[in-house]
Amino acid sequence: MKTVLLTGASGFLGRVLLNEMAHKHKVITLGRRESDIAWGIPQPLNPLPPVDCVVHAAGLAHQMRAKPNADAAMMTINDTGTRLLLKALEVNPPRQFVFISTVAVYGRDEGENIDESHPLNGVSAYARSKIAAEKAVLAWGAFHNVHTLVLRLPLIAGVNPPGNLAAMIRAIRKRYYVRIGKGTSRKSMVGARAVASFIAGLKGNESGVYNLTDGVHPTVSAIEVRMAQQLKRRVKSVPLGLAAAMGRIGDRLPASPVNTMRIRKLTGTLTFSDEKARSELNWKPDPALNELMINEKNL
């Protein structure tokens, strides 16, 4: 049994991590809950107690993108917050530091089997904040001789997932979701429980940067069907040619939610390679769609 310090335990992935790790380890949480070591970013942290491993899952991704000062908030939470945490660990460095990152750092809307060697071209505030935090974590780990593991995740499946999957669930539930074309493009996904089980089982000497996916990369239509069946809905579709024409019209209307770039993003394949994690870390996840569940009472 290890002593693990977990940040972000109240978040979507954090809740799953806490539940999984609590079965195997002593878990100390850091945040704003009553049971946490109190911390509110960007407040400085006092030196933290000795632990074997830190899992830093706290971060800002989806909930503030449309709000004022969202870009600054993401840099504060994701980058500055990470640096404050690292500073507080300098008195008692852990044996291992696990940082939850994102495939958004690559800055790609399309592509297949993108691996860890791809340049970090992400330009969104979310991507830039995670790139900066990754660099800080890796440099800190090297300086303090701490095993540092950066895990870049794609869409995360679970019960009532956030982000783009949540938007798709809402649209299907309210019957205004429309499939573009045949839905044959593929998207990388990973299950929250698969990630949590993997982290809970780490030996403590793993280091490096790794993509984690389920290796299945389901089609958009498979994702839609999985959701629609649970919601007892049918998914309508429009021909790709018609959608493309609508996109071109939207290009001329600045306020339009539909444009060529949006259509391309929805219909393009975007997958990431996890071969490095499979060969070096024995990563063997179950298909992420098995974890994609909808609890309508909590939507």
Phi, psi and omega in degrees: 000134178252161169261122186241133172261121182245128171257154178076027184293344179267357180277177183301303179287323182301321179297320179291319177300314181299314181298318183288315185286333181296339178284339187241337188222165169277123185245126172253132182251151184234123181166216185249002178286162182298326183274355183276159158293124189292131176198129174232114180295135012259032178293142176293157182250142170286160177307138185267154182292161179297134174221163179279324186214144172245130174245110185261094181254355179292141179175168181242125182230305193250320196291343184244009185300326183264003184264157176302145178062023181298320181298314180295322180295321179295319178295321180294310183290310189280321182264299181301318179300319179296318180294322177295320177297314179300319179299319182289345180266356187292331178290321180229075181298137177285171175287325183221144176234121180251122182247124178274113180244201189212151175288353176298341181298337180283340177069033183249140171258340178220158177142162181231139176052045178290125183251183188292347179278352182293141179301150178272090187256011182297133183244350177291160178300321179299310181297314182296322180293323179286323176299313180298318181293319177303312181299318179296317181296313182295319179293318179297316180298318179295319182291322184261008178058045178251133175295118186243125184239118178254122182247115180264118187251144172270210174305133182253123180266145178180202178276120182051065182292159181270186170069220184296326178292322177296319179297320178294319178300313180300317183293319178293317181299321182270004174068025174245010177282138179228128175283137178263118182070216184264358178068033184272352178294153183246148179228135176288141177221165173210147180275140180298318180293324179297316178295315182296317179296320179298312181294319180297333182265006180297145179280334179109355180246010180279137178220160175122185182243128186219138166279141172238120173225176176274354180078352181271320182052069186298155175288159178300321180296323178295321178295314180300314182297318179302316180288314184298322179297319180290329180270357182057050180233163173247143180261121177274164181222156173236146179300148181299322180298318178294318179297321179296320178295319178296323178296319180294324176293317180297332178300333182270354182242102186306328184272358184289134177283350181245123176211175184301318180296319180295318178297316180298319181293321181288331186256353182273148176280137177220104181229154183233143181275133174245022182299325180298315180293324180294318184279327186259334185241005181058040179286117182222077184277160170277162178303134184295329181299335177296335181265352184281100185235149180239123173251099187296335179295332183254010179288000000 
